[in-house]
């Protein structure tokens, strides 16, 4: 991995892990817990691809395994996020652009459900039956729901930062046939435009000033 990727990935993973342990894990929500570490891996994998995505996922999972108050065997979540990072990286578009938020949203839900299933499956192999007591179906539903609600506020930002760290020209351009991966998420998912909105406002303002100037000149001539 490039130095920029390593530095940015390490920073984002540490920040996500701190927020996960100190804030999200203490919300006492029914069922699963919003997984900011997973969303960080998803955002980076969508930009970096499968190989780097698997490395980022393994590192993030290993740190999660070691962070208190971890109550499972070290390496369990590292394996899960390594697989998820690789699979999500396969969904990276070849041209780096998406025209809607449907794809990333589907990836987030699939990653949330897949990570929960993998985690429960690995736990069953080592004798951890906690998922059976809570209910696997309820865990899958709440994991997908919570991560989907949190994703629009985190994944686009993570992808934009990854793009800038890569010095990707797509990070500074919002035109073309399709929207940028991050801007496409926001524009399609929330109705907001972050690429061409400023340019459109400037054009409208210029036209408005020209119209007012024309009216003033016409009044003076009269």
N, C-alpha and C positions, 0 to 999 in steps of 0.2 A: 504494500500500500504506500501511497505517496505520503510525504510528511504532513501536508495540509490535511489529508484525510484522517491520518492518525490523531493529529492534534485536535481537530474539530470533533471527531467521533468520541475521543476520550472526554473532552469537555462536556459534550451533550449527554453522554452516558452518566457521568458523575452527577451532573445537575438533575437529570431525570431520576436517578436513584435516590438522591437526597430528598427530592419532592415526594417520591413514591413512599419512602419509609416514614418521613416526618409528617406528611399531610394526608395523602390518599389512603394509606393503610389505616389511618385512624378515623376515617369517616364513618365506619360501622354501617355500611350500606348492606342491604340484604343480598345474599348471594356472593358474587365475585367482587373483586376490587378493580377499579379502573387502572389499567396497566400502562403507565407512562413510559416505562422502559421498553415495552413491546412496541409502542407507537414510535419511539425514537429509532428503534431498529428498522421498522417498516419505512419510515421516511428516508433514512440513509440508504437502505437497500434499493429503494425505487430510483435513487440517483446513481449509486455506485455499481449496481449489478449483483449477480449471484455470488461471485467469489468474495468480494469485499463485504457483501452483506452477510455471508456466513461467518466471516471473521469478526465483524462487528457484533453479530448476534451471540457468538460464543463468548466474547469478552464481556458483553453486557450481562449475559446469563450467569457467568462465573462470578462477577461482582455481586449480582443479586443473591447468589447462593451463599456468599461469604458475609454479606451485610446482615447485621442483627436486625430483627430477631428471627433469623432463619431457623426453621425447625425441620429441615429436610437435608438429605445427603448432598454434599457439595458435588457439583457437576450435573445435577438433575436438570435444572433450568438452563444451564449452559448448553446441554444437548438439544433441548427444545428450541431455544432461540437460534442456535446454529442452523437447524433445519429450516426454521421459519425464515431466517434471513436469506438463506439460499433460494428458497421457493419464491419469496417476494421479489428477490432480485431478478428472477426470470420474467417477472411482469414488467420490467423496465422497458419502455417503448424504445424502438431503435433510433428514432429521430429525436427522442427526448421531449416530445410534446404530446399532450392529450387535449382532446376537444371538449371533454366533459368530466364531471366529478364522479360519474358512475363507476368507472374502473377503480380509482383509488378507494372509494367507499366499499366496494365489493372486496378489495384486497384487505382492508382493515377488518371487516367482519370475518373473512376467511381466516386471517391470521389470529384473531381473537379466539375463534372456535377451534382452529387447529392447534394452537398452543395449549388450550385447556384440555383438549383430548389427549395430546401427546404427554402433557404433564401428568394427567390422571393415569394414562397407560403405563408410563415409566414408574409411577408410584405403585401401581398394582403389581409390577414385577418385583419391587423391593419390599412389598408388604404394607404399603401405605393405603389404607382404605378410607381416608377422610372424605373423599369425593362421594362415596356411597352414602354417608350419613347426611350430607347436605342435599344430595340429589344432583346427578350429573346433568340432567336436562335443564334444571333451573340455573346451574352454574354456566352452562353454555349460553343460555338466553341472556343472563345478566352480563356476562363477559362481553358478548357482542354488542349489547345495548350501550353499556358504559363506555366502551372504547370508541364506538361510533359517535357518541355524543361529544367525547373529548377530542376526537381526531381533527375536526375542522380548525380547532384553535392551536394545534401543535404540529401536525404533519406538514401543512404548507410552509410554516416557518422553518422547520427543520430542513425541508427540501430546498428552500431558497438559500439558506445558509450554506448548505452543501454545494449548491451550484456556484455561489460566489467564491467559496474556498477552492473550487476547481478551476476558477477563472473561465467558466463556461460562458460563451457569448449569449446563450439563450437566457442567462440570468438577467441580462440588461435589456432584452428586447421582448416586447409583448405582441408584436405584429406577426405577419405571415398568415399562412393558411390555418394554423391551429394555435391555441393558446399555450403558454408555458405550463409545465406540469403543475407547479404550485399555483399560478394564477388561474389556471383552468379549474382547479379544485374549488377555489373561492368563488369565481364568477358563476360556475354552474351550480355549486352546492348551496351558496348563500345569496345569490343574486347580486353580488358586488363585483365591480370591475376595477382591477388594480393596474391594468396595463395601459389601456387607452383612455381611461376616464379623464386624466389630467389634460391630455391633448384635446379631447372633445370639449372640455370646459373652456380651455384657452381659445379655441376657435369660436365658440359661442360668444365669449366675452368680446373678442375682436369684432365680430359681426355686429354685436350690440352697440359698441362704441362707434363703428362706422355709420350705422343707421342714425344714431343720435346726432353725429356730426353733420350728416346730410340734412336732417330736419332743421338744425340750427342755421345752417347756411341758407336754406330756403326761406326761413323767417326773416333773416337779415336782408335778403334781396327784396322782399316785399316791403 
